[in-house]
Structures are given as C-alpha cells and as structure tokens.
Amino acid sequence: MGSRTDAELVGACKAGDEAAWNELVERYARYVFAITTQAYRLPHHEAEEVFQDVFARVFERLDSLRDPAAFRPWLRQLTRRCCVDALRSGSREEPSDQLEDAADEVLDSLDEALAVRQSLAMLSGDCQEILDRFFCRDESYKSIGDALSLPAGTIASRISRCLTRLRDEFEGRNTPVPASSEQIA
C-alpha cells in the first residue's frame, strides 16, 4: 500500500495520473470484492461483474467527488448500490431490510479492517513484520526472535512499541470523514 492518502490519489487521478489510478484500484480492490461477496453474498461471477461496474463508475464519476478525503465512504455507497442493483436484476426478490442490516454489520467490519491495514502499512517494515509474525502467523516470541536474530525478550518489547505506533497511526487516520453528498447512482 502506497503512502499517499486517498485525497492525494484522487487528486492525482483527476489530473490523469495513470499510476495513481492503478494504486487507487489496488488499494480498494479487495475491499470492493469483499463487500460484494461477504456483505451481499453475490456469487463469484456476479461479484466480478459488480467489481468491474464499480470501478468503471468510479473512473467515470471521480470528478463529481467534491471531497477527495471522502473517497472510501463514497466508494462504499457506490458498491452497495451496485450490489443492490445486481440483486434486483438477478430475478431475485427485492433486497430486504434484514439483508441490509446484515450487510451494514459486515461493511462496518470491513471498514475497520481496511483502516487497520492502511495504518499498518504506514509503519516501518520491522514493525509490520513483527506484528504480522505474532498476530497473523501466530508465531511465538522465540520463533520470531530466532527468525530475526533477536532475543525472545526483545520481541515482547518490540511488539508493545509497534502496537503503540499502530494505535497512534490508526487513531490519527480514523477521524470520521463525512460521506460525500454527490449523486452516485
């Protein structure tokens, strides 16, 4: 994940920077696909179609986004609408309030996971590796220490320092951004 903010990427995309567009799509591809498959439980082939539709609409309508910092909520809403449209057009019944409530819960979890992932990407490579080994790979202090040629006791203090940095980064990035008021449909 690059170090540019969403607002910086959106600005660069609006200026025609192809690398910024690629970075923006890469940053949010898993997020959009997770919304389609986890929140709205679309079959894989429909999720791929919605994914393509979402990013085509983003490309076409990015200039309508008044607040570039509100990109993620705007993308979330756009993806929701595309998913609901797919559900309606798939000769299924109208999406129910129950589905929408369940989708909201999943979306909130996805948003939080993405925010943590983005905050983690802002940490040093050493912190990323130690936290990944401990929390994702479930490695012991000893195995992490052996892999990094550090005493096991040092690993505990590094994990603590890295978690503090992650919390600071997360809290700094986790300021609520109001949803953009532009038309998405």
VOTI-828968 format. One record per residue: residue number from 1; x, y, z of N, C-alpha, C, O in turn. Coordinates in steps of 0.1 Angstrom, whole numbers. Layout:
BEGIN
   resi    n.c1    n.c2    n.c3   ca.c1   ca.c2   ca.c3    c.c1    c.c2    c.c3    o.c1    o.c2    o.c3
    NUM       X       Y       Z       X       Y       Z       X       Y       Z       X       Y       Z
...
//
This chain:
BEGIN
   resi    n.c1    n.c2    n.c3   ca.c1   ca.c2   ca.c3    c.c1    c.c2    c.c3    o.c1    o.c2    o.c3
      1       8     -12       0       0       0       0       9      12       0      18      13       8
      2       6      22      -9      14      34     -10      12      43       2       3      41      10
      3      21      53       2      20      62      13      11      74      11       9      83      19
      4       6      75      -2      -3      87      -5     -16      85       1     -21      73       2
      5     -22      95       6     -36      95      12     -46      93       0     -42      95     -11
      6     -58      89       4     -68      88      -6     -70     101     -13     -72     101     -25
      7     -70     112      -6     -72     125     -12     -61     128     -22     -64     134     -33
      8     -49     125     -19     -38     127     -28     -40     118     -41     -37     123     -52
      9     -44     106     -39     -46      97     -50     -57     102     -59     -56     102     -71
     10     -68     106     -53     -80     111     -60     -76     123     -68     -79     124     -80
     11     -68     132     -62     -64     144     -69     -55     141     -81     -56     146     -92
     12     -46     131     -79     -37     127     -90     -45     120    -101     -42     122    -113
     13     -55     112     -97     -63     105    -107     -71     116    -115     -72     114    -127
     14     -76     126    -109     -84     136    -116     -75     144    -125     -79     149    -136
     15     -62     144    -122     -52     151    -131     -47     141    -142     -39     145    -150
     16     -52     129    -142     -49     120    -153     -37     111    -150     -31     105    -160
     17     -32     110    -138     -21     102    -134     -25      87    -134     -32      82    -125
     18     -20      79    -144     -24      65    -145     -19      57    -134     -25      47    -129
     19      -7      60    -129      -1      52    -118      -9      54    -105     -11      45     -97
     20     -15      66    -103     -23      69     -92     -36      61     -93     -41      56     -83
     21     -42      60    -105     -54      52    -107     -51      38    -104     -59      31     -97
     22     -40      32    -108     -36      18    -105     -35      16     -90     -39       6     -85
     23     -29      26     -84     -27      25     -69     -40      25     -62     -42      18     -52
     24     -49      34     -66     -62      35     -60     -70      22     -62     -77      17     -53
     25     -70      17     -74     -77       4     -76     -71      -7     -68     -78     -15     -62
     26     -58      -8     -68     -51     -18     -60     -54     -17     -45     -57     -27     -38
     27     -55      -5     -40     -58      -2     -26     -72      -7     -22     -74     -12     -11
     28     -81      -5     -31     -95      -8     -28    -101     -20     -35    -113     -23     -33
     29     -94     -27     -43     -99     -39     -50    -104     -50     -40    -116     -54     -42
     30     -97     -53     -30    -101     -63     -21    -113     -59     -13    -122     -67      -9
     31    -113     -46     -10    -124     -40      -2    -138     -41     -10    -148     -46      -5
     32    -137     -37     -22    -149     -38     -31    -154     -52     -33    -165     -56     -31
     33    -144     -61     -35    -148     -75     -37    -153     -81     -24    -162     -89     -25
     34    -148     -77     -13    -153     -82       0    -167     -78       2    -175     -85       7
     35    -170     -65      -1    -184     -61       0    -193     -69      -8    -204     -73      -4
     36    -189     -72     -21    -198     -79     -30    -200     -94     -25    -211     -99     -26
     37    -189    -100     -20    -190    -114     -16    -194    -117      -2    -201    -126       1
     38    -190    -108       7    -192    -110      21    -205    -103      26    -213    -109      33
     39    -206     -91      23    -218     -83      27    -230     -87      20    -241     -88      25
     40    -229     -88       6    -241     -91      -2    -242    -105      -7    -251    -109     -14
     41    -232    -113      -4    -231    -127      -8    -235    -130     -22    -242    -139     -25
     42    -229    -122     -31    -231    -124     -45    -222    -136     -49    -211    -138     -44
     43    -227    -144     -59    -219    -155     -64    -207    -149     -71    -207    -137     -75
     44    -196    -157     -72    -183    -151     -77    -185    -144     -90    -179    -133     -92
     45    -192    -150    -100    -193    -144    -113    -201    -131    -112    -197    -121    -120
     46    -211    -130    -104    -218    -117    -103    -209    -107     -95    -210     -95     -98
     47    -202    -111     -85    -193    -103     -78    -182     -96     -87    -179     -85     -86
     48    -177    -104     -97    -168     -99    -106    -174     -88    -115    -168     -78    -118
     49    -186     -91    -119    -193     -81    -128    -196     -68    -120    -194     -57    -125
     50    -200     -69    -107    -202     -57     -99    -189     -50     -97    -188     -38     -98
     51    -178     -58     -94    -165     -52     -93    -161     -43    -105    -157     -32    -103
     52    -163     -49    -117    -160     -41    -129    -169     -29    -130    -164     -18    -134
     53    -181     -30    -127    -191     -19    -128    -187      -8    -118    -187       4    -122
     54    -183     -12    -106    -180      -2     -96    -168       6    -101    -169      19    -100
     55    -157       0    -105    -146       7    -109    -148      15    -122    -141      25    -124
     56    -156      10    -131    -160      18    -143    -167      31    -139    -164      42    -144
     57    -176      29    -129    -184      41    -124    -174      51    -117    -175      63    -118
     58    -165      45    -109    -156      54    -102    -148      62    -112    -146      74    -111
     59    -143      55    -122    -135      62    -133    -143      73    -139    -138      84    -142
     60    -156      70    -143    -164      80    -149    -168      91    -140    -170     103    -145
     61    -170      89    -128    -176      99    -119    -167     105    -108    -171     112    -100
     62    -154     102    -109    -145     106     -99    -145     122     -98    -143     127     -87
     63    -147     128    -109    -147     143    -109    -159     149    -101    -159     160     -97
     64    -169     140     -99    -181     145     -91    -179     145     -76    -187     150     -68
     65    -168     138     -72    -165     137     -58    -159     151     -53    -148     154     -56
     66    -167     158     -45    -163     171     -40    -152     171     -30    -143     179     -30
     67    -153     161     -21    -143     160     -10    -134     147     -12    -139     136      -9
     68    -122     148     -18    -114     137     -21    -111     128      -8    -109     116     -10
     69    -111     134       3    -109     127      16    -121     117      19    -119     108      27
     70    -132     119      12    -144     111      15    -145     100       4    -156      94       2
     71    -134      96      -2    -134      86     -12    -139      73      -7    -148      67     -13
     72    -134      68       4    -138      55       9    -153      54      12    -160      44       7
     73    -160      63      19    -174      63      21    -182      64       7    -192      57       6
     74    -177      72      -2    -183      73     -15    -182      60     -22    -192      55     -28
     75    -171      53     -22    -169      40     -28    -177      30     -22    -183      21     -29
     76    -178      30      -9    -187      20      -1    -201      22      -6    -208      12      -9
     77    -206      34      -7    -220      36     -11    -222      32     -25    -233      26     -29
     78    -213      35     -34    -214      32     -48    -214      16     -49    -222      11     -57
     79    -206       9     -42    -206      -5     -42    -219     -11     -37    -224     -21     -43
     80    -224      -5     -26    -237     -10     -21    -248      -9     -32    -255     -19     -34
     81    -248       2     -38    -259       4     -48    -257      -5     -60    -267     -11     -65
     82    -245      -8     -64    -242     -17     -75    -246     -32     -71    -252     -39     -79
     83    -244     -35     -58    -248     -48     -53    -263     -50     -53    -268     -60     -57
     84    -269     -40     -48    -284     -40     -47    -290     -41     -61    -299     -48     -64
     85    -284     -33     -71    -289     -34     -85    -287     -48     -90    -295     -53     -97
     86    -275     -54     -87    -273     -68     -91    -283     -78     -85    -288     -87     -92
     87    -286     -76     -73    -296     -85     -66    -310     -83     -73    -317     -93     -75
     88    -313     -71     -76    -326     -68     -82    -327     -74     -96    -337     -80    -100
     89    -316     -72    -104    -317     -77    -118    -315     -92    -119    -318     -97    -130
     90    -311     -98    -109    -309    -113    -109    -321    -121    -107    -321    -132    -103
     91    -333    -115    -110    -346    -121    -108    -348    -126     -94    -355    -136     -92
     92    -341    -120     -84    -343    -124     -70    -354    -114     -65    -358    -104     -71
     93    -358    -117     -53    -367    -108     -46    -360     -95     -42    -348     -95     -42
     94    -367     -85     -40    -362     -72     -35    -353     -74     -23    -358     -81     -14
     95    -341     -68     -22    -333     -70     -10    -341     -65       2    -347     -54       2
     96    -341     -73      12    -348     -70      24    -341     -61      34    -328     -60      33
     97    -348     -56      44    -341     -48      54    -332     -57      62    -322     -52      67
     98    -336     -69      64    -327     -79      71    -314     -80      64    -303     -81      70
     99    -314     -82      51    -301     -82      43    -293     -70      44    -281     -70      46
    100    -300     -58      44    -293     -45      45    -287     -44      59    -275     -39      60
    101    -294     -48      69    -288     -48      83    -276     -57      84    -266     -53      90
    102    -277     -69      79    -265     -78      79    -254     -72      71    -242     -73      75
    103    -257     -66      60    -247     -61      51    -240     -49      59    -228     -47      58
    104    -248     -41      66    -242     -30      73    -232     -35      84    -221     -29      85
    105    -235     -45      90    -226     -51     100    -213     -55      94    -202     -53      99
    106    -214     -62      83    -202     -67      75    -194     -55      70    -182     -55      71
    107    -201     -45      65    -194     -33      60    -187     -26      70    -175     -21      68
    108    -192     -25      82    -185     -18      93    -173     -26      97    -162     -20     100
    109    -173     -39      97    -162     -48     100    -151     -46      89    -139     -45      92
    110    -156     -46      76    -146     -44      65    -139     -30      66    -127     -29      63
    111    -147     -20      69    -141      -7      70    -131      -6      81    -120       0      79
    112    -134     -12      93    -124     -13     103    -111     -20     100    -100     -16     102
    113    -113     -32      93    -102     -40      89     -93     -32      79     -81     -33      79
    114    -100     -25      70     -92     -17      60     -85      -6      67     -73      -3      63
    115     -91       0      76     -84      11      83     -72       6      91     -61      13      91
    116     -73      -6      97     -61     -11     104     -51     -15      94     -39     -12      96
    117     -55     -21      83     -45     -25      73     -37     -12      67     -25     -13      65
    118     -45      -2      65     -38      11      60     -29      17      71     -18      22      67
    119     -33      16      83     -24      21      94     -12      12      95      -1      17      97
    120     -14      -1      94      -2     -10      95       8      -7      83      20      -8      85
    121       3      -4      72      11      -1      60      20      12      63      30      14      56
    122      16      20      72      23      32      74      35      30      84      43      39      86
    123      35      18      90      46      15     100      58      11      93      58       7      81
    124      69      10     100      82       6      94      81      -9      90      72     -16      96
    125      89     -13      81      89     -27      77      92     -37      89      86     -48      90
    126     100     -33      98     103     -41     110      91     -43     118      87     -54     123
    127      83     -32     121      71     -33     129      61     -42     121      54     -50     127
    128      59     -40     108      50     -48     101      53     -63     102      44     -71     103
    129      66     -66     101      70     -80     101      67     -86     115      62     -97     116
    130      71     -79     125      69     -84     139      55     -86     142      51     -97     147
    131      46     -76     139      32     -77     141      26     -88     133      17     -96     138
    132      30     -89     120      25    -100     112      28    -114     117      20    -123     118
    133      41    -115     121      45    -128     126      37    -132     139      34    -144     141
    134      36    -122     148      29    -125     161      14    -127     160       9    -137     165
    135       7    -118     153      -7    -118     152     -13    -126     141     -23    -133     142
    136      -7    -126     129     -12    -133     118      -7    -147     116     -15    -156     114
    137       5    -149     119      11    -162     117      11    -170     130      15    -182     131
    138       8    -163     141       7    -169     155      20    -175     159      21    -186     165
    139      32    -168     156      45    -173     160      48    -169     174      43    -159     179
    140      56    -177     181      60    -174     194      71    -164     195      77    -161     184
    141      73    -158     206      84    -149     208      97    -155     204     105    -149     197
    142      99    -168     208     111    -175     205     113    -176     189     124    -174     184
    143     103    -181     182     104    -183     168     106    -170     161     114    -169     151
    144     100    -159     165     102    -146     159     116    -142     162     123    -137     152
    145     120    -143     174     134    -139     178     144    -147     170     154    -141     165
    146     142    -160     168     151    -168     160     152    -164     146     163    -163     140
    147     140    -161     140     140    -156     126     146    -143     124     152    -140     113
    148     145    -134     134     151    -120     133     164    -118     140     169    -107     141
    149     169    -129     145     182    -129     153     182    -119     164     191    -111     166
    150     171    -120     172     169    -111     184     165    -120     196     159    -131     194
    151     169    -116     208     165    -124     219     150    -124     221     143    -114     217
    152     144    -135     225     129    -136     227     124    -125     235     113    -119     233
    153     131    -121     246     126    -110     255     125     -97     248     117     -88     251
    154     133     -94     238     133     -82     230     120     -81     221     115     -71     219
    155     116     -93     217     104     -93     208      92     -88     215      84     -80     209
    156      90     -91     228      79     -86     236      79     -71     236      68     -65     234
    157      90     -65     239      90     -50     240      88     -44     226      82     -33     225
    158      93     -50     215      91     -45     202      77     -46     198      71     -37     191
    159      70     -57     201      56     -58     198      48     -47     205      39     -41     199
    160      52     -45     218      45     -34     225      47     -20     219      37     -13     217
    161      59     -17     215      62      -4     208      55      -3     195      50       7     191
    162      55     -14     187      49     -14     174      34     -13     176      28      -6     167
    163      28     -19     186      14     -17     188      10      -3     191       0       2     187
    164      19       3     199      17      17     203      17      26     190       9      35     189
    165      27      23     182      28      31     169      15      28     160      10      37     154
    166      11      16     160      -1      12     152     -13      19     157     -21      25     150
    167     -15      19     170     -26      26     176     -26      41     173     -36      47     169
    168     -14      47     174     -13      61     171     -16      64     157     -23      74     154
    169     -11      56     148     -14      57     134     -29      55     131     -35      63     123
    170     -35      45     137     -49      42     135     -58      53     140     -67      57     133
    171     -55      58     152     -63      69     157     -62      81     149     -71      89     148
    172     -50      84     144     -47      96     136     -55      95     122     -59     105     117
    173     -56      83     117     -63      81     104     -78      78     106     -85      80      96
    174     -82      75     118     -96      71     120    -105      82     123    -115      80     130
    175    -102      94     119    -111     105     121    -122     104     111    -120     101     100
    176    -135     105     116    -146     103     108    -146     113      96    -144     125      98
    177    -149     108      84    -150     116      72    -164     116      68    -170     105      66
    178    -171     127      67    -185     127      63    -186     122      49    -178     124      41
    179    -197     115      47    -200     109      34    -201     120      24    -207     131      27
    180    -197     118      12    -198     128       2    -213     129      -2    -220     119      -3
    181    -217     141      -5    -231     143      -8    -234     142     -23    -245     146     -28
    182    -225     138     -31    -227     138     -46    -236     126     -49    -238     117     -42
    183    -243     127     -61    -251     117     -66    -242     106     -71    -232     108     -78
    184    -245      93     -67    -237      82     -71    -244      74     -82    -238      69     -91
    185    -257      73     -81    -265      64     -90    -263      68    -104    -269      61    -113
//
